[in-house]
Amino acid sequence: MDATTAPHHIPPEMPQYGEERHVFELMQNMLEQLLIYQPKDPIPFMITHLQQDNDNVPKIVILGPPASGKTTIKLSNTLLVRLIQERLREEDCIRRGWILDGIPATREQALMIQTIGITPRHVIALSAPDTVLIERNLGKRIDPQTGEIYHTTFDWPPESEIQNRLVVPGGISELETAQKLLEYHRNIIRILPAYPKILKVINADQPCVDVFYQALTYVQTNHRSNAPFTPRVLLFGPMGSGKSLQAALLAQKYGLVNVHCGQLLKEAVAGESKFGELIQPYFQKEMAVPDSIIMKVLSQRLSQQDCIQRGWVLHGFPKDLDQAHMLNSLGYQPNRVFFLNVPFDSVIERLTLRRLDPVTGERYHLMYKPPPTLEIQARLLQNPKDTEEQIKLKLDLFYRNFLELEEFYRQATTINADQDPYTVFEYIESGIINPLPKKVP
């Protein structure tokens, strides 16, 4: 994932500054504008572009067949494109963004629009079976006085006065709608390839509110950036939320260094290092290791070459606000933070049913991975830390610190971890490969 060849020569503050302030995307957008408009004097052009500050305003195209929930217009290609160009150059479109509704309707229009530099960020194509669309069209009625459109099934006016004056609009018969749909299908298969990376198809055969929220969610997402960055991932969650598994999956797929704070301390003791000698007494007395010692061990690991070059995924630290401040003060600032949310009952179920076979060392779960025989089941042991009482104490401690950590890491993404772990991984993965959202002032 890391696009730099020698990141150890680059201070970590530089890529962090670039990503947080979207420097790479800013330069990319300016270069695109220069190539599109080819101004004689690039410097004043770029200054004007920066002053507009509109690189992140919505630029949306909505496509769809007749009766899918959009409107259409009919003009010559040249006139249509010229009108669009003039309208999008107006101040409100530049500052606030725009939506093209049903445009382009043909491949030729799509190419003409691209040629003059109109490039949407999101393209939504509404889709529904032809039988549904024909039925929708047949139910349309129009109020000749107000021009308001109603529907005999979905939007019938309650006032009898309005009902009595509604008329059937022209061009909505079954034959005429079928002809329009045929023309649409011929064109749309040539339009969609023009937008391969920014297209989302949404099923329009569902309540309009559902369609709207799917479209809204899509246009609020940022597309994957080409900017080079080294992931520094922080996973939060109560015990039993699956942090270790998700960290292992990220490390396996993206080559990140899997940094488990608790495991680091154990390795330091086992390796009889100078830090291990400091940690050993706390382990023997089952006391918490002081933050100052933990930070020395953690800093030593995160400063190694593989973490700098490949990136890391950290879990088990920080556990409270003071530790989060210490991590930041030493320059180990994550650029992706995820909170794995699991209900209390699910955590209890996941942990209290864990068992260990003292003979083989095999781990089992009475619900998800039961022992194969009654003989094995009879000798299974429960770790004292997995009792319900102990788990409740740790959960209480976690949630007491959680609100402060959530406030500290405001850019964090909360994920429902009470589902299939590979589904959870897909959500985390999406949050890593996509750019950070731009902060709204």
Rosetta blueprint (number, residue, H / E / L):
1 M L
2 D L
3 A L
4 T L
5 T L
6 A L
7 P H
8 H H
9 H H
10 I L
11 P L
12 P L
13 E H
14 M H
15 P H
16 Q H
17 Y H
18 G H
19 E H
20 E H
21 R L
22 H L
23 V H
24 F H
25 E H
26 L H
27 M H
28 Q H
29 N H
30 M H
31 L H
32 E H
33 Q H
34 L H
35 L H
36 I H
37 Y H
38 Q L
39 P L
40 K L
41 D L
42 P H
43 I H
44 P H
45 F H
46 M H
47 I H
48 T H
49 H H
50 L H
51 Q H
52 Q H
53 D L
54 N L
55 D L
56 N L
57 V L
58 P L
59 K E
60 I E
61 V E
62 I E
63 L E
64 G L
65 P L
66 P L
67 A L
68 S L
69 G L
70 K L
71 T L
72 T L
73 I L
74 K L
75 L L
76 S L
77 N H
78 T H
79 L H
80 L H
81 V H
82 R H
83 L H
84 I H
85 Q H
86 E H
87 R H
88 L H
89 R L
90 E L
91 E H
92 D H
93 C H
94 I H
95 R H
96 R H
97 G L
98 W E
99 I E
100 L E
101 D E
102 G L
103 I L
104 P L
105 A L
106 T L
107 R H
108 E H
109 Q H
110 A H
111 L H
112 M H
113 I H
114 Q H
115 T H
116 I L
117 G L
118 I L
119 T L
120 P L
121 R L
122 H E
123 V E
124 I E
125 A E
126 L E
127 S E
128 A L
129 P L
130 D H
131 T H
132 V H
133 L H
134 I H
135 E H
136 R H
137 N H
138 L H
139 G L
140 K E
141 R E
142 I E
143 D L
144 P L
145 Q L
146 T L
147 G L
148 E L
149 I E
150 Y E
151 H E
152 T L
153 T L
154 F L
155 D E
156 W L
157 P L
158 P L
159 E L
160 S H
161 E H
162 I H
163 Q H
164 N H
165 R H
166 L L
167 V E
168 V L
169 P L
170 G L
171 G L
172 I L
173 S L
174 E H
175 L H
176 E H
177 T H
178 A H
179 Q H
180 K H
181 L H
182 L H
183 E H
184 Y H
185 H H
186 R H
187 N H
188 I H
189 I H
190 R H
191 I H
192 L H
193 P H
194 A H
195 Y L
196 P L
197 K L
198 I L
199 L E
200 K E
201 V E
202 I E
203 N E
204 A L
205 D L
206 Q L
207 P L
208 C H
209 V H
210 D H
211 V H
212 F H
213 Y H
214 Q H
215 A H
216 L H
217 T H
218 Y H
219 V H
220 Q L
221 T L
222 N L
223 H L
224 R L
225 S L
226 N L
227 A L
228 P L
229 F L
230 T L
231 P L
232 R E
233 V E
234 L E
235 L E
236 F E
237 G L
238 P L
239 M L
240 G L
241 S L
242 G L
243 K H
244 S H
245 L H
246 Q H
247 A H
248 A H
249 L H
250 L H
251 A H
252 Q H
253 K H
254 Y H
255 G L
256 L L
257 V E
258 N E
259 V E
260 H E
261 C H
262 G H
263 Q H
264 L H
265 L H
266 K H
267 E H
268 A H
269 V H
270 A H
271 G L
272 E L
273 S L
274 K H
275 F H
276 G H
277 E H
278 L H
279 I H
280 Q H
281 P H
282 Y H
283 F H
284 Q H
285 K L
286 E L
287 M L
288 A L
289 V L
290 P L
291 D H
292 S H
293 I H
294 I H
295 M H
296 K H
297 V H
298 L H
299 S H
300 Q H
301 R H
302 L H
303 S L
304 Q L
305 Q H
306 D H
307 C H
308 I H
309 Q H
310 R H
311 G L
312 W E
313 V E
314 L E
315 H E
316 G L
317 F L
318 P L
319 K L
320 D L
321 L H
322 D H
323 Q H
324 A H
325 H H
326 M H
327 L H
328 N H
329 S H
330 L L
331 G L
332 Y L
333 Q L
334 P L
335 N L
336 R E
337 V E
338 F E
339 F E
340 L E
341 N E
342 V L
343 P L
344 F H
345 D H
346 S H
347 V H
348 I H
349 E H
350 R H
351 L H
352 T H
353 L L
354 R E
355 R E
356 L E
357 D L
358 P L
359 V L
360 T L
361 G L
362 E L
363 R E
364 Y E
365 H E
366 L L
367 M L
368 Y L
369 K E
370 P L
371 P L
372 P L
373 T L
374 L H
375 E H
376 I H
377 Q H
378 A H
379 R H
380 L L
381 L E
382 Q L
383 N L
384 P H
385 K H
386 D H
387 T L
388 E H
389 E H
390 Q H
391 I H
392 K H
393 L H
394 K H
395 L H
396 D H
397 L H
398 F H
399 Y H
400 R H
401 N H
402 F H
403 L H
404 E H
405 L H
406 E H
407 E H
408 F H
409 Y L
410 R L
411 Q L
412 A L
413 T E
414 T E
415 I E
416 N E
417 A L
418 D L
419 Q L
420 D L
421 P H
422 Y H
423 T H
424 V H
425 F H
426 E H
427 Y H
428 I H
429 E H
430 S H
431 G H
432 I H
433 I H
434 N L
435 P L
436 L L
437 P L
438 K L
439 K L
440 V L
441 P L
